[in-house]
Amino acid sequence: MITIVYFGPLKLLQPAGREALPWAGGSTEALLQQLRQRGPDWAQALAPDRIFKLALNQRLLHGPAEIADGDEVAILPPVTGG
């Protein structure tokens, strides 16, 4: 089981802002592909050409990574300040 935390517009797709997901192992790319298969809204929000970052156990990722049972993955939209 892994925990996924959603921020920004993704919270519209998962209003609770987080979910527990059964996980047999795999990479962040496999997770994104699994989430995209939930339907057109998910596929569009997580399309490869969209800008977002992933954090694994509260560490920002700069490329694909393996996700282990018990890990937390956060999906972060672009952030602007002012």
N, C-alpha and C positions, 0 to 999 in steps of 0.2 A: 504494500500500500504506500502510495506517495501522496503528498499534499500539494495542491496547485493553488497559488494565490494570484488573483486577477486584480489588475489596476486599470484605471481610466475607462475607456470605452468597452473593454472586455467585461466590465462589471454589469453592463447591460445584458450580456449573454449569460452571465452567472451572477445574479443579483446578490447572492450570499457573499460574494467576493472570494470564496475559497471552496475547495472541494477535496475530498479524499477519493483517490482513484486506484483501483487494483492495478498492480504493476508487476510484471514478470521479469522486468529488466529491459534495458535498451538505452538508446541515446536520446538526447534532446530532440534530434531530428525525427526520431520515431514517435516521440510524444506529440510533436507538432502535427505530424501526419495523422495521428490518431484523432487529435482534436479537430483538424480540418474536416474529417469525415463525418462530423456531427451534423453537417448541413451547410447550405450556402452562406449563411451569416458567419459561421465559424471559419469557413474556407476563405471568405473575403477578409475577415479581420486578421487572420494569421497567414495570409498569402506571402510567399517568399519575397515579393517586392515591397511589402509593407515594412515600415520602420518600427521596430520594437527590440527590446533586449530581454535576455533571460538571466535570472539569478538562480544559482543552485546553492541551497543552504546559506543564503544571504551573502553570497559572493557573486559579483557580476561576471558573467561569462563573455568571452571574446571569440568563441567558436563552439562547435559541438562538444558535448561532454556526455559521459555515461551517467545514467540516473540509477541509483541503487534503492532497494526497498527501504522505506523510512525517510527518504530525502524530501526536501521541500523545494519546489520550483516556483519561482515568481515570474510572471510575464509583465513586463514594464513598457508602457508606451513612451514616446518621446516626451521630454519634460522641457518646458520653457519657463523662464523666470522674468521678472521685471521689477 
